[in-house]
Structures are given as structure tokens and as C-alpha cells.
Amino acid sequence: MVDFYTHYRPWETEDSVDITLMMRYDSLFTPAEKMEKYGDKNYYELFFSNKGGLVMPVIIEWTYEDGSREIERIPVEIWRKNEEKFRKVFVKDKQVISIVIDPYRETADIDESNNHWPVKEIPTRFQLFKQHKTQDKPNPMQKNKVIRP
């Protein structure tokens, strides 16, 4: 018994294709409305990843152009949806010149080399050892300046 539905594949017909028109959210505003809503604000998007496996609160120190500082604490619940990574957009009235993650070393961070923006180069233990110079002390013979024939 062969009928219409034997070889009918609904996923290949034009009835199965659903066309949806998408409009960008910002295209709904006029330039004047955009300036009023977003005008003189500064936007910073930060990406965080969890390399150690232990979720902790995120502590951020913002340093502004005028020299003022602000500590912002994001509660641990930010990791609830994804324990591996998250990103967050921060809106600031002032321009930020530096960002430090966990400035007082309060969390269990396994890699502190990526906690600064702009990137701050931290010397390795070997580089610190090479920089450490000691002045040679004279031995007792050199102190007495004994010359033997």
C-alpha cells in the first residue's frame, strides 16, 4: 500500500521552514535616545574562568582616572548557572585606568598572573634570585692583609 505519506518528508517542504525577522535592540532607538540612555557611560566586559574548581566570590578593585578607587564584590551565586566561566558587563560613570581582581588576596586563586589590567608583569622566582646581589665579605686573611714570604 503506497500513498502520499509513504514518501512525504515534512522537513523538506517549505511548510517546515519557519522564517522569523529579528531586529537589533539598538536599532529601535534614535541617535538622540541612544545618547540620552548610553551617552557618557563607560562599559567594561570582563571574562572570568574557574581553573581550580572551587567557586568563590569575585572581588574587583577599580581605579579611575581621577585617582579614586572602588571595591566591588560579586557574590558567589554568579557561578550558579555555569561553574566553568562567566562574563559580566560593568557600567561606570568614570573612565577606568586599571582593574585588579582579588586585590587583598582573599580568595583561593591558583593563577594570580592574570589578575591585573593592564597586564602587570610579575617576575619569576628565578628572576628575583638573579636580582638579589650580596656584597662579598673579605675572609680573615684578606682582612689582616698578611703577606707571607
Protein Blocks (a to p, Z undefined) as FASTA:
>chain_A
ZZfklmgcfklpmklpccdddddfklmpcfklmmmmmmmaccdddddddfkopacddddd
dddfkopacdddddfklmmmpmkbccdddddfbdcfbdcehklopaccfblklmcccddd
dddfklmmmmpccdddddfklmnopacZZ
